[in-house]
């Protein structure tokens, strides 16, 4: 079992990811991490990169569902 790594939260809610964790997850400046809370514990993982141009283009196709008349619930 790997040793527990500890870092401190700043007054701005920021923390440093320990070097051993960054190496283990292959994290580099600019990479995103995802947090998942389950049963009082938090897991982090390297988040998949998002193609922002593709996401913005896709967003334009979803406007047909933004009208209240389209709400089936």
MODELLER restraints for C-alpha pairs under 7 A, 6 or more apart:
rsr = mdl.restraints
at = mdl.atoms
rsr.add(forms.Gaussian(group=physical.xy_distance, feature=features.Distance(at['CA:5:A'], at['CA:18:A']), mean=6.87, stdev=0.5))
rsr.add(forms.Gaussian(group=physical.xy_distance, feature=features.Distance(at['CA:7:A'], at['CA:15:A']), mean=6.44, stdev=0.5))
rsr.add(forms.Gaussian(group=physical.xy_distance, feature=features.Distance(at['CA:7:A'], at['CA:16:A']), mean=6.35, stdev=0.5))
rsr.add(forms.Gaussian(group=physical.xy_distance, feature=features.Distance(at['CA:8:A'], at['CA:15:A']), mean=5.86, stdev=0.5))
rsr.add(forms.Gaussian(group=physical.xy_distance, feature=features.Distance(at['CA:9:A'], at['CA:15:A']), mean=4.89, stdev=0.5))
rsr.add(forms.Gaussian(group=physical.xy_distance, feature=features.Distance(at['CA:25:A'], at['CA:45:A']), mean=6.98, stdev=0.5))
rsr.add(forms.Gaussian(group=physical.xy_distance, feature=features.Distance(at['CA:25:A'], at['CA:46:A']), mean=6.28, stdev=0.5))
rsr.add(forms.Gaussian(group=physical.xy_distance, feature=features.Distance(at['CA:27:A'], at['CA:46:A']), mean=6.91, stdev=0.5))
rsr.add(forms.Gaussian(group=physical.xy_distance, feature=features.Distance(at['CA:32:A'], at['CA:46:A']), mean=6.22, stdev=0.5))
rsr.add(forms.Gaussian(group=physical.xy_distance, feature=features.Distance(at['CA:32:A'], at['CA:47:A']), mean=5.33, stdev=0.5))
rsr.add(forms.Gaussian(group=physical.xy_distance, feature=features.Distance(at['CA:33:A'], at['CA:44:A']), mean=6.44, stdev=0.5))
rsr.add(forms.Gaussian(group=physical.xy_distance, feature=features.Distance(at['CA:33:A'], at['CA:45:A']), mean=5.55, stdev=0.5))
rsr.add(forms.Gaussian(group=physical.xy_distance, feature=features.Distance(at['CA:33:A'], at['CA:46:A']), mean=4.55, stdev=0.5))
rsr.add(forms.Gaussian(group=physical.xy_distance, feature=features.Distance(at['CA:33:A'], at['CA:47:A']), mean=4.80, stdev=0.5))
rsr.add(forms.Gaussian(group=physical.xy_distance, feature=features.Distance(at['CA:34:A'], at['CA:44:A']), mean=5.46, stdev=0.5))
rsr.add(forms.Gaussian(group=physical.xy_distance, feature=features.Distance(at['CA:34:A'], at['CA:45:A']), mean=5.41, stdev=0.5))
rsr.add(forms.Gaussian(group=physical.xy_distance, feature=features.Distance(at['CA:34:A'], at['CA:46:A']), mean=6.23, stdev=0.5))
rsr.add(forms.Gaussian(group=physical.xy_distance, feature=features.Distance(at['CA:34:A'], at['CA:47:A']), mean=5.34, stdev=0.5))
rsr.add(forms.Gaussian(group=physical.xy_distance, feature=features.Distance(at['CA:35:A'], at['CA:42:A']), mean=6.54, stdev=0.5))
rsr.add(forms.Gaussian(group=physical.xy_distance, feature=features.Distance(at['CA:35:A'], at['CA:43:A']), mean=5.70, stdev=0.5))
rsr.add(forms.Gaussian(group=physical.xy_distance, feature=features.Distance(at['CA:35:A'], at['CA:44:A']), mean=4.62, stdev=0.5))
rsr.add(forms.Gaussian(group=physical.xy_distance, feature=features.Distance(at['CA:35:A'], at['CA:45:A']), mean=6.85, stdev=0.5))
rsr.add(forms.Gaussian(group=physical.xy_distance, feature=features.Distance(at['CA:36:A'], at['CA:42:A']), mean=5.50, stdev=0.5))
rsr.add(forms.Gaussian(group=physical.xy_distance, feature=features.Distance(at['CA:36:A'], at['CA:43:A']), mean=5.20, stdev=0.5))
rsr.add(forms.Gaussian(group=physical.xy_distance, feature=features.Distance(at['CA:36:A'], at['CA:44:A']), mean=6.45, stdev=0.5))
rsr.add(forms.Gaussian(group=physical.xy_distance, feature=features.Distance(at['CA:37:A'], at['CA:43:A']), mean=6.52, stdev=0.5))
